[in-house]
Amino acid sequence: MDKFVIKGPCKVRGQVLISGSKNSALPILASTLLFDETVTLENLPQVRDIDTMLNLLKSLGKIVQFSKNKKIVKISNSKRPKYFASYSIVKTMRAGILVLGPLVAKYQKSISSFPGGCILNGNSGRPIDLHLSTLKKLGMKYEIKNGYIHASSKGKLKGRSIKFPTISVGASQQLIISSVLATGKSLLSGLATEPEVKDLTNFLKKAGAKIKWVGKRTCRIIGVEKLKGIRYSVMGDRIETGTFCVAATLTKGRLLIKNFDPKLIQTELKILKKVGAKIKESKNQILIQGPKKIKNIKNIVTKEYEGFPTDLQPIFMVLLCKADGISTISEKIFKGRFMHVMELQRLGAKIFVKNAKALIYGDPNFGIGAEVMSSDLRASAALVLAGITSKGVTTISRIYHLERGYEQFEQKLRKIGVNIKRVSG
């Protein structure tokens, strides 16, 4: 099993090109199940979750063809579509559930495994309940047998007015995709409005879907008979962008971050400015200079977009470990997203968690190298950043979590001055 070995402290300098968004590409890939014609997608990140989704599409009868550099993929139909989403493929990825709705919408049947991926919900119940309850309102019937969802519909799904009781990115994407071919009109309210959701609707609209946002969290969808084949470029990854912004701020570095629209992360950039970073924004790029001393900040709270994203909470926690003073972060999205705290404590962090709130006693001298272990995707990136700023050698195991969502992370870090290498065993 591979590990990262980092010799710190390091200062990042230079420029980095942001990859395509995993969280945008996954629902777009799932929605290609609705198409009869070929779809060409550009700017796909080469990460494990994308490979898993493409393998899932192939198992469902899609033909997948790559360009030489694997940044462009063509997805077309075979003569034999299939409807069985196997546990052996879906078990490592939460986004696997996104094939359920489009299969029923297109073929009126599906047998789909419960998804896997990072376990972040604690004891909050099955994370797919909202997917199932809203699809049921469109006319999908289902029963659960041996870990599989056996779903079907009598004819096409039928448009409805549906209000989400809570905001969910994945369930919003599921219902938008599933409503595109439904008969009649759907009015969906209480939707998530993350940029990745908007990227999905932009993709579907370009393919001929009749989707219109008629309120901040409401969209109207009029069902169409079919979608046309298109070429589309996936947006840049805002979580990767935020991670590199923190890397520069954390290490007194200077970094030019390219291939991302800074308008999409204004909340995060405002926080970085408050802790002392100097930031210049221009079209599709960010120039960021880290401060000599990082200021503490109180009352960061994870929220739905346009609030502070839960995916960046572990990364910003590392930054605040090095701040001058006490900071707090409250986690309102995922109950299990403080599993990285114990590993940061191994590196010398003083963090206390109570009732989903972390109290961080920052220290400008934070960081003594040690052996640590990743628990999930974003925690892995946080531990890498902690290793970059720590004195001595930090060894990070279970980095397969990180490979689910960051493309060529260690190569990008090496190019900007980080002493990092991959070792086996």
KELO-110724 format. One record per residue (C-alpha): z, x, y; residue in three letters. Coordinates in nm, 3 decimals, m for minus. Each point is the difference from the previous one (the first is absolute). Layout:
REM KELO-110724
+---------+---------+---------+--------+
:       w :       u :       v : residu :
+---------+---------+---------+--------+
:       Z :       X :       Y :    ALA :
...
+---------+---------+---------+--------+
This chain:
REM KELO-110724
+---------+---------+---------+--------+
:       w :       u :       v : residu :
+---------+---------+---------+--------+
:   0.000 :   0.000 :   0.000 :    MET :
:  m0.110 :   0.150 :   0.334 :    ASP :
:   0.239 :   0.091 :   0.281 :    LYS :
:  m0.033 :   0.113 :   0.360 :    PHE :
:   0.167 :   0.322 :   0.108 :    VAL :
:   0.043 :   0.039 :   0.376 :    ILE :
:   0.127 :   0.310 :   0.182 :    LYS :
:   0.136 :  m0.099 :   0.339 :    GLY :
:   0.043 :  m0.039 :   0.281 :    PRO :
:  m0.366 :  m0.043 :   0.099 :    CYS :
:  m0.169 :  m0.094 :   0.325 :    LYS :
:  m0.313 :  m0.215 :  m0.017 :    VAL :
:  m0.295 :   0.088 :   0.224 :    ARG :
:  m0.367 :  m0.091 :   0.002 :    GLY :
:  m0.176 :  m0.322 :  m0.082 :    GLN :
:  m0.006 :  m0.249 :  m0.285 :    VAL :
:  m0.252 :  m0.265 :  m0.100 :    LEU :
:   0.157 :  m0.331 :  m0.106 :    ILE :
:  m0.128 :  m0.152 :  m0.325 :    SER :
:  m0.096 :  m0.360 :  m0.062 :    GLY :
:   0.281 :  m0.251 :  m0.038 :    SER :
:   0.120 :  m0.061 :  m0.355 :    LYS :
:   0.172 :  m0.321 :   0.108 :    ASN :
:  m0.324 :  m0.128 :   0.151 :    SER :
:  m0.236 :   0.118 :  m0.273 :    ALA :
:   0.195 :  m0.160 :  m0.287 :    LEU :
:  m0.036 :  m0.367 :   0.110 :    PRO :
:  m0.361 :   0.063 :   0.107 :    ILE :
:  m0.075 :   0.139 :  m0.347 :    LEU :
:   0.170 :  m0.300 :  m0.163 :    ALA :
:  m0.211 :  m0.237 :   0.212 :    SER :
:  m0.323 :   0.151 :  m0.138 :    THR :
:   0.064 :  m0.218 :  m0.305 :    LEU :
:  m0.130 :  m0.289 :   0.214 :    LEU :
:  m0.342 :   0.163 :   0.045 :    PHE :
:  m0.322 :  m0.029 :  m0.202 :    ASP :
:  m0.179 :   0.257 :   0.217 :    GLU :
:   0.080 :   0.370 :   0.034 :    THR :
:   0.273 :   0.114 :   0.241 :    VAL :
:   0.002 :   0.356 :   0.138 :    THR :
:   0.332 :   0.128 :   0.132 :    LEU :
:   0.041 :   0.313 :   0.212 :    GLU :
:   0.308 :   0.207 :   0.091 :    ASN :
:   0.184 :  m0.076 :  m0.324 :    LEU :
:   0.304 :   0.227 :  m0.045 :    PRO :
:   0.009 :   0.202 :  m0.321 :    GLN :
:   0.345 :  m0.102 :  m0.116 :    VAL :
:   0.139 :  m0.125 :  m0.328 :    ARG :
:   0.037 :  m0.366 :   0.102 :    ASP :
:  m0.369 :  m0.016 :   0.095 :    ILE :
:  m0.098 :   0.155 :  m0.333 :    ASP :
:   0.216 :  m0.259 :  m0.175 :    THR :
:  m0.159 :  m0.291 :   0.188 :    MET :
:  m0.351 :   0.129 :  m0.073 :    LEU :
:   0.088 :   0.031 :  m0.369 :    ASN :
:   0.132 :  m0.354 :   0.011 :    LEU :
:  m0.324 :  m0.124 :   0.155 :    LEU :
:  m0.200 :   0.179 :  m0.270 :    LYS :
:   0.215 :  m0.163 :  m0.269 :    SER :
:  m0.087 :  m0.336 :   0.159 :    LEU :
:  m0.372 :   0.063 :  m0.033 :    GLY :
:  m0.087 :   0.166 :   0.331 :    LYS :
:  m0.232 :   0.302 :   0.016 :    ILE :
:   0.146 :   0.278 :   0.217 :    VAL :
:  m0.222 :   0.282 :   0.129 :    GLN :
:   0.126 :   0.292 :   0.213 :    PHE :
:  m0.172 :   0.222 :   0.252 :    SER :
:   0.024 :   0.375 :  m0.058 :    LYS :
:   0.318 :   0.040 :   0.207 :    ASN :
:   0.151 :  m0.328 :  m0.128 :    LYS :
:   0.049 :  m0.122 :   0.357 :    LYS :
:  m0.258 :  m0.275 :  m0.051 :    ILE :
:  m0.001 :  m0.243 :  m0.291 :    VAL :
:  m0.247 :  m0.270 :  m0.102 :    LYS :
:   0.140 :  m0.299 :  m0.188 :    ILE :
:  m0.237 :  m0.238 :  m0.174 :    SER :
:   0.007 :  m0.262 :  m0.274 :    ASN :
:  m0.070 :   0.054 :  m0.366 :    SER :
:  m0.137 :  m0.277 :  m0.221 :    LYS :
:   0.339 :  m0.053 :  m0.161 :    ARG :
:   0.287 :  m0.075 :   0.239 :    PRO :
:   0.346 :   0.004 :  m0.155 :    LYS :
:   0.323 :  m0.170 :   0.096 :    TYR :
:   0.277 :   0.208 :  m0.164 :    PHE :
:   0.200 :   0.234 :   0.227 :    ALA :
:   0.182 :   0.222 :  m0.247 :    SER :
:   0.359 :   0.119 :   0.035 :    TYR :
:  m0.115 :   0.349 :  m0.100 :    SER :
:  m0.191 :   0.022 :   0.331 :    ILE :
:   0.206 :  m0.221 :   0.232 :    VAL :
:   0.344 :   0.140 :  m0.093 :    LYS :
:  m0.007 :   0.284 :   0.256 :    THR :
:  m0.114 :  m0.200 :   0.303 :    MET :
:   0.138 :  m0.304 :   0.184 :    ARG :
:  m0.344 :  m0.076 :   0.146 :    ALA :
:  m0.129 :  m0.084 :  m0.348 :    GLY :
:   0.118 :  m0.358 :   0.056 :    ILE :
:  m0.274 :  m0.036 :   0.265 :    LEU :
:  m0.268 :  m0.054 :  m0.268 :    VAL :
:   0.166 :  m0.323 :  m0.117 :    LEU :
:  m0.117 :  m0.227 :   0.283 :    GLY :
:  m0.361 :   0.121 :   0.026 :    PRO :
:  m0.048 :  m0.028 :  m0.379 :    LEU :
:   0.111 :  m0.363 :   0.007 :    VAL :
:  m0.197 :  m0.066 :   0.319 :    ALA :
:  m0.320 :   0.144 :  m0.151 :    LYS :
:   0.028 :  m0.085 :  m0.371 :    TYR :
:   0.277 :  m0.265 :  m0.014 :    GLN :
:   0.206 :   0.207 :  m0.244 :    LYS :
:   0.202 :   0.320 :  m0.032 :    SER :
:   0.258 :   0.169 :  m0.217 :    ILE :
:   0.178 :   0.254 :   0.219 :    SER :
:   0.293 :   0.227 :  m0.072 :    SER :
:   0.303 :   0.013 :   0.224 :    PHE :
:  m0.044 :   0.300 :   0.232 :    PRO :
:   0.192 :   0.328 :   0.011 :    GLY :
:   0.035 :   0.269 :   0.270 :    GLY :
:   0.304 :   0.094 :   0.206 :    CYS :
:   0.313 :  m0.209 :  m0.061 :    ILE :
:   0.120 :  m0.080 :   0.352 :    LEU :
:   0.116 :  m0.360 :  m0.011 :    ASN :
:   0.337 :   0.059 :  m0.166 :    GLY :
:   0.132 :  m0.330 :  m0.130 :    ASN :
:  m0.208 :  m0.214 :   0.232 :    SER :
:  m0.201 :  m0.161 :  m0.279 :    GLY :
:  m0.355 :   0.036 :  m0.123 :    ARG :
:  m0.217 :   0.129 :   0.285 :    PRO :
:  m0.297 :  m0.216 :  m0.110 :    ILE :
:   0.169 :  m0.342 :   0.028 :    ASP :
:  m0.167 :  m0.064 :   0.335 :    LEU :
:  m0.342 :   0.093 :  m0.142 :    HIS :
:   0.040 :  m0.255 :  m0.278 :    LEU :
:   0.145 :  m0.283 :   0.207 :    SER :
:  m0.272 :   0.018 :   0.267 :    THR :
:  m0.285 :   0.033 :  m0.252 :    LEU :
:   0.139 :  m0.306 :  m0.174 :    LYS :
:  m0.049 :  m0.195 :   0.324 :    LYS :
:  m0.370 :   0.091 :  m0.012 :    LEU :
:  m0.024 :  m0.156 :  m0.346 :    GLY :
:   0.079 :   0.288 :  m0.234 :    MET :
:   0.203 :  m0.089 :  m0.308 :    LYS :
:   0.187 :   0.269 :  m0.188 :    TYR :
:   0.253 :   0.081 :  m0.267 :    GLU :
:   0.171 :   0.328 :  m0.080 :    ILE :
:  m0.018 :   0.139 :  m0.354 :    LYS :
:   0.120 :   0.343 :  m0.113 :    ASN :
:  m0.023 :   0.156 :   0.346 :    GLY :
:  m0.344 :  m0.146 :   0.078 :    TYR :
:  m0.101 :  m0.273 :   0.244 :    ILE :
:  m0.243 :  m0.239 :  m0.172 :    HIS :
:  m0.174 :  m0.175 :   0.290 :    ALA :
:  m0.282 :  m0.250 :   0.036 :    SER :
:  m0.140 :  m0.270 :   0.224 :    SER :
:  m0.210 :  m0.312 :  m0.049 :    LYS :
:  m0.310 :   0.095 :   0.190 :    GLY :
:   0.024 :   0.193 :   0.325 :    LYS :
:   0.324 :   0.053 :   0.184 :    LEU :
:   0.046 :  m0.253 :   0.279 :    LYS :
:   0.076 :   0.077 :   0.363 :    GLY :
:   0.341 :  m0.105 :   0.126 :    ARG :
:   0.232 :   0.041 :   0.296 :    SER :
:   0.266 :   0.246 :  m0.114 :    ILE :
:   0.293 :   0.143 :   0.193 :    LYS :
:   0.169 :   0.311 :  m0.135 :    PHE :
:   0.381 :  m0.032 :  m0.012 :    PRO :
:   0.035 :   0.376 :   0.051 :    THR :
:  m0.243 :   0.266 :   0.119 :    ILE :
:  m0.157 :   0.198 :  m0.285 :    SER :
:  m0.288 :   0.244 :   0.036 :    VAL :
:  m0.109 :  m0.016 :  m0.363 :    GLY :
:   0.025 :  m0.378 :  m0.032 :    ALA :
:  m0.188 :  m0.044 :   0.330 :    SER :
:  m0.282 :   0.219 :  m0.130 :    GLN :
:   0.000 :  m0.185 :  m0.332 :    GLN :
:  m0.037 :  m0.343 :   0.159 :    LEU :
:  m0.262 :   0.109 :   0.254 :    ILE :
:  m0.217 :   0.146 :  m0.278 :    ILE :
:   0.051 :  m0.305 :  m0.222 :    SER :
:  m0.090 :  m0.251 :   0.275 :    SER :
:  m0.338 :   0.150 :   0.085 :    VAL :
:  m0.191 :  m0.179 :  m0.281 :    LEU :
:   0.226 :  m0.308 :  m0.011 :    ALA :
:  m0.148 :  m0.341 :   0.080 :    THR :
:   0.081 :  m0.141 :   0.341 :    GLY :
:   0.223 :   0.147 :   0.269 :    LYS :
:   0.319 :   0.205 :  m0.030 :    SER :
:   0.243 :   0.044 :   0.286 :    LEU :
:   0.237 :   0.284 :  m0.083 :    LEU :
:   0.300 :   0.054 :   0.227 :    SER :
:   0.290 :   0.242 :  m0.008 :    GLY :
:  m0.234 :   0.280 :  m0.105 :    LEU :
:   0.070 :   0.372 :   0.027 :    ALA :
:  m0.206 :   0.160 :   0.278 :    THR :
:   0.015 :   0.366 :  m0.102 :    GLU :
:  m0.318 :   0.195 :   0.089 :    PRO :
:  m0.079 :   0.016 :  m0.372 :    GLU :
:  m0.008 :  m0.382 :  m0.016 :    VAL :
:  m0.234 :  m0.009 :   0.300 :    LYS :
:  m0.220 :   0.265 :  m0.163 :    ASP :
:  m0.030 :  m0.225 :  m0.306 :    LEU :
:  m0.102 :  m0.302 :   0.208 :    THR :
:  m0.250 :   0.212 :   0.196 :    ASN :
:  m0.154 :   0.114 :  m0.331 :    PHE :
:  m0.024 :  m0.355 :  m0.137 :    LEU :
:  m0.143 :  m0.137 :   0.327 :    LYS :
:  m0.271 :   0.267 :  m0.001 :    LYS :
:  m0.089 :  m0.117 :  m0.355 :    ALA :
:  m0.043 :  m0.359 :   0.119 :    GLY :
:   0.348 :  m0.149 :  m0.038 :    ALA :
:   0.087 :  m0.260 :   0.263 :    LYS :
:   0.337 :   0.129 :   0.118 :    ILE :
:   0.141 :  m0.043 :   0.349 :    LYS :
:   0.341 :   0.096 :   0.131 :    TRP :
:   0.114 :  m0.301 :   0.204 :    VAL :
:   0.353 :   0.121 :   0.077 :    GLY :
:   0.208 :   0.314 :  m0.029 :    LYS :
:   0.085 :  m0.070 :  m0.364 :    ARG :
:  m0.247 :  m0.280 :  m0.082 :    THR :
:  m0.356 :   0.015 :  m0.125 :    CYS :
:  m0.249 :  m0.269 :  m0.089 :    ARG :
:  m0.230 :   0.055 :  m0.297 :    ILE :
:  m0.295 :  m0.225 :  m0.084 :    ILE :
:  m0.115 :   0.060 :  m0.356 :    GLY :
:  m0.348 :   0.141 :  m0.065 :    VAL :
:  m0.218 :  m0.008 :  m0.312 :    GLU :
:  m0.035 :   0.377 :  m0.029 :    LYS :
:   0.041 :   0.331 :   0.181 :    LEU :
:  m0.278 :   0.249 :   0.078 :    LYS :
:   0.003 :   0.366 :  m0.094 :    GLY :
:   0.094 :   0.231 :   0.289 :    ILE :
:   0.091 :   0.358 :   0.093 :    ARG :
:   0.344 :   0.040 :   0.157 :    TYR :
:   0.224 :   0.288 :   0.110 :    SER :
:   0.373 :  m0.031 :  m0.072 :    VAL :
:   0.237 :   0.060 :   0.293 :    MET :
:   0.210 :   0.317 :   0.029 :    GLY :
:   0.346 :   0.016 :  m0.154 :    ASP :
:   0.272 :  m0.076 :   0.255 :    ARG :
:   0.285 :   0.112 :  m0.230 :    ILE :
:  m0.163 :   0.339 :  m0.055 :    GLU :
:  m0.054 :   0.019 :   0.377 :    THR :
:   0.367 :  m0.074 :   0.065 :    GLY :
:   0.102 :   0.261 :  m0.258 :    THR :
:  m0.197 :   0.276 :   0.171 :    PHE :
:   0.127 :  m0.109 :   0.343 :    CYS :
:   0.355 :   0.046 :  m0.131 :    VAL :
:  m0.091 :   0.337 :  m0.155 :    ALA :
:  m0.106 :   0.132 :   0.341 :    ALA :
:   0.306 :  m0.146 :   0.177 :    THR :
:   0.238 :   0.129 :  m0.266 :    LEU :
:  m0.123 :   0.362 :   0.009 :    THR :
:  m0.064 :   0.054 :   0.375 :    LYS :
:  m0.364 :   0.002 :  m0.102 :    GLY :
:  m0.323 :  m0.091 :   0.174 :    ARG :
:  m0.245 :  m0.214 :  m0.194 :    LEU :
:  m0.331 :  m0.174 :   0.071 :    LEU :
:  m0.025 :  m0.303 :  m0.226 :    ILE :
:  m0.355 :  m0.135 :  m0.040 :    LYS :
:  m0.169 :  m0.307 :  m0.152 :    ASN :
:   0.260 :  m0.258 :   0.101 :    PHE :
:   0.035 :  m0.252 :   0.285 :    ASP :
:   0.334 :   0.066 :   0.176 :    PRO :
:   0.011 :  m0.362 :   0.122 :    LYS :
:   0.106 :  m0.103 :  m0.350 :    LEU :
:   0.327 :   0.199 :   0.000 :    ILE :
:   0.137 :  m0.055 :   0.350 :    GLN :
:   0.350 :  m0.087 :  m0.125 :    THR :
:   0.024 :   0.329 :  m0.192 :    GLU :
:  m0.142 :   0.207 :   0.287 :    LEU :
:   0.249 :  m0.151 :   0.245 :    LYS :
:   0.288 :   0.107 :  m0.227 :    ILE :
:  m0.142 :   0.352 :  m0.028 :    LEU :
:  m0.023 :   0.021 :   0.378 :    LYS :
:   0.365 :  m0.110 :   0.025 :    LYS :
:   0.112 :   0.283 :  m0.230 :    VAL :
:  m0.188 :   0.248 :   0.219 :    GLY :
:  m0.356 :   0.036 :  m0.130 :    ALA :
:  m0.284 :   0.040 :   0.248 :    LYS :
:  m0.297 :  m0.212 :  m0.100 :    ILE :
:  m0.355 :  m0.034 :   0.133 :    LYS :
:  m0.210 :  m0.286 :  m0.135 :    GLU :
:  m0.378 :  m0.021 :   0.009 :    SER :
:  m0.269 :  m0.181 :  m0.194 :    LYS :
:   0.070 :   0.036 :  m0.372 :    ASN :
:   0.239 :   0.295 :   0.037 :    GLN :
:   0.355 :   0.102 :   0.097 :    ILE :
:   0.122 :   0.333 :   0.139 :    LEU :
:   0.373 :   0.043 :  m0.061 :    ILE :
:   0.238 :   0.281 :   0.101 :    GLN :
:   0.349 :   0.015 :  m0.150 :    GLY :
:   0.303 :   0.051 :   0.232 :    PRO :
:   0.237 :   0.298 :   0.004 :    LYS :
:   0.288 :  m0.239 :  m0.071 :    LYS :
:  m0.032 :  m0.339 :  m0.172 :    ILE :
:   0.193 :  m0.283 :   0.168 :    LYS :
:   0.189 :  m0.256 :  m0.203 :    ASN :
:  m0.098 :  m0.366 :   0.010 :    ILE :
:   0.195 :  m0.315 :  m0.081 :    LYS :
:  m0.095 :  m0.324 :  m0.166 :    ASN :
:  m0.333 :   0.061 :  m0.171 :    ILE :
:  m0.062 :  m0.316 :  m0.205 :    VAL :
:  m0.283 :  m0.044 :  m0.250 :    THR :
:  m0.202 :  m0.313 :   0.072 :    LYS :
:  m0.337 :  m0.157 :  m0.063 :    GLU :
:  m0.287 :   0.126 :   0.215 :    TYR :
:   0.010 :   0.068 :   0.297 :    GLU :
:   0.353 :   0.112 :  m0.077 :    GLY :
:   0.106 :   0.327 :  m0.160 :    PHE :
:  m0.153 :   0.031 :  m0.351 :    PRO :
:   0.223 :   0.029 :  m0.304 :    THR :
:  m0.242 :   0.255 :  m0.151 :    ASP :
:   0.091 :   0.246 :   0.277 :    LEU :
:   0.374 :  m0.054 :  m0.017 :    GLN :
:   0.069 :   0.293 :  m0.242 :    PRO :
:  m0.226 :   0.230 :   0.201 :    ILE :
:   0.170 :  m0.078 :   0.334 :    PHE :
:   0.340 :   0.037 :  m0.165 :    MET :
:  m0.079 :   0.367 :  m0.066 :    VAL :
:  m0.089 :   0.042 :   0.368 :    LEU :
:   0.334 :  m0.150 :   0.105 :    LEU :
:   0.188 :   0.230 :  m0.238 :    CYS :
:  m0.103 :   0.278 :   0.240 :    LYS :
:   0.077 :  m0.195 :   0.319 :    ALA :
:   0.281 :   0.092 :   0.238 :    ASP :
:   0.245 :  m0.287 :  m0.053 :    GLY :
:   0.049 :  m0.320 :  m0.200 :    ILE :
:  m0.293 :  m0.229 :  m0.088 :    SER :
:  m0.026 :  m0.324 :  m0.196 :    THR :
:  m0.272 :  m0.164 :  m0.211 :    ILE :
:   0.027 :  m0.354 :  m0.139 :    SER :
:  m0.224 :  m0.092 :  m0.294 :    GLU :
:  m0.101 :  m0.368 :   0.015 :    LYS :
:  m0.303 :   0.000 :  m0.233 :    ILE :
:   0.086 :   0.171 :  m0.331 :    PHE :
:   0.357 :   0.011 :  m0.129 :    LYS :
:  m0.069 :   0.304 :  m0.218 :    GLY :
:  m0.147 :   0.225 :   0.266 :    ARG :
:   0.297 :   0.232 :   0.045 :    PHE :
:  m0.033 :   0.179 :  m0.333 :    MET :
:  m0.110 :   0.318 :   0.179 :    HIS :
:   0.336 :   0.027 :   0.182 :    VAL :
:   0.180 :   0.176 :  m0.286 :    MET :
:  m0.279 :   0.256 :  m0.028 :    GLU :
:   0.010 :   0.070 :   0.375 :    LEU :
:   0.374 :   0.049 :  m0.035 :    GLN :
:  m0.074 :   0.277 :  m0.252 :    ARG :
:  m0.183 :   0.176 :   0.283 :    LEU :
:   0.300 :  m0.037 :   0.230 :    GLY :
:  m0.059 :  m0.336 :   0.167 :    ALA :
:   0.300 :  m0.204 :   0.118 :    LYS :
:  m0.106 :  m0.358 :  m0.062 :    ILE :
:   0.218 :  m0.301 :  m0.079 :    PHE :
:  m0.147 :  m0.332 :  m0.114 :    VAL :
:   0.171 :  m0.338 :   0.021 :    LYS :
:  m0.153 :  m0.348 :  m0.008 :    ASN :
:  m0.360 :   0.127 :   0.022 :    ALA :
:   0.083 :   0.212 :   0.305 :    LYS :
:  m0.009 :   0.380 :   0.003 :    ALA :
:   0.221 :   0.197 :   0.236 :    LEU :
:  m0.151 :   0.345 :   0.049 :    ILE :
:   0.208 :   0.285 :   0.144 :    TYR :
:  m0.277 :   0.225 :   0.125 :    GLY :
:   0.024 :   0.378 :   0.012 :    ASP :
:  m0.264 :   0.222 :   0.169 :    PRO :
:   0.069 :   0.256 :  m0.276 :    ASN :
:  m0.057 :  m0.253 :  m0.281 :    PHE :
:  m0.152 :   0.118 :  m0.322 :    GLY :
:   0.098 :   0.241 :  m0.278 :    ILE :
:  m0.252 :   0.028 :  m0.284 :    GLY :
:   0.091 :  m0.156 :  m0.334 :    ALA :
:  m0.148 :  m0.177 :  m0.303 :    GLU :
:  m0.070 :  m0.368 :   0.067 :    VAL :
:  m0.172 :  m0.286 :  m0.182 :    MET :
:  m0.239 :  m0.268 :   0.130 :    SER :
:   0.082 :  m0.366 :  m0.063 :    SER :
:  m0.308 :  m0.168 :   0.152 :    ASP :
:  m0.315 :   0.064 :   0.202 :    LEU :
:   0.139 :   0.015 :   0.353 :    ARG :
:   0.323 :   0.171 :  m0.105 :    ALA :
:  m0.217 :   0.277 :  m0.146 :    SER :
:  m0.164 :   0.063 :   0.338 :    ALA :
:   0.341 :  m0.004 :   0.168 :    ALA :
:   0.130 :   0.268 :  m0.237 :    LEU :
:  m0.306 :   0.216 :   0.069 :    VAL :
:   0.067 :  m0.021 :   0.375 :    LEU :
:   0.366 :   0.083 :  m0.060 :    ALA :
:  m0.107 :   0.305 :  m0.199 :    GLY :
:  m0.232 :   0.110 :   0.279 :    ILE :
:   0.287 :   0.008 :   0.253 :    THR :
:   0.267 :   0.139 :  m0.239 :    SER :
:   0.099 :   0.365 :  m0.033 :    LYS :
:  m0.084 :   0.156 :  m0.334 :    GLY :
:  m0.175 :  m0.148 :  m0.304 :    VAL :
:  m0.022 :  m0.373 :  m0.069 :    THR :
:  m0.136 :  m0.119 :  m0.334 :    THR :
:  m0.114 :  m0.363 :  m0.025 :    ILE :
:  m0.054 :  m0.154 :  m0.343 :    SER :
:  m0.173 :  m0.325 :  m0.103 :    ARG :
:  m0.269 :   0.046 :   0.265 :    ILE :
:  m0.227 :  m0.236 :  m0.195 :    TYR :
:   0.152 :  m0.269 :   0.220 :    HIS :
:  m0.146 :   0.168 :   0.308 :    LEU :
:  m0.345 :   0.030 :  m0.158 :    GLU :
:  m0.021 :  m0.379 :  m0.010 :    ARG :
:  m0.051 :  m0.014 :   0.377 :    GLY :
:  m0.063 :   0.338 :   0.171 :    TYR :
:  m0.338 :   0.168 :  m0.038 :    GLU :
:   0.008 :   0.380 :  m0.045 :    GLN :
:   0.339 :   0.014 :   0.170 :    PHE :
:   0.092 :   0.357 :  m0.087 :    GLU :
:  m0.350 :   0.128 :   0.093 :    GLN :
:   0.022 :  m0.166 :   0.341 :    LYS :
:   0.350 :   0.140 :   0.053 :    LEU :
:  m0.104 :   0.354 :  m0.094 :    ARG :
:  m0.284 :  m0.012 :   0.255 :    LYS :
:   0.249 :  m0.074 :   0.279 :    ILE :
:   0.248 :   0.273 :  m0.092 :    GLY :
:   0.229 :  m0.137 :  m0.273 :    VAL :
:   0.100 :   0.237 :  m0.281 :    ASN :
:  m0.041 :  m0.243 :  m0.289 :    ILE :
:  m0.128 :   0.044 :  m0.352 :    LYS :
:  m0.029 :  m0.210 :  m0.314 :    ARG :
:   0.157 :   0.124 :  m0.323 :    VAL :
:   0.008 :  m0.144 :  m0.351 :    SER :
:   0.306 :  m0.056 :  m0.217 :    GLY :
+---------+---------+---------+--------+
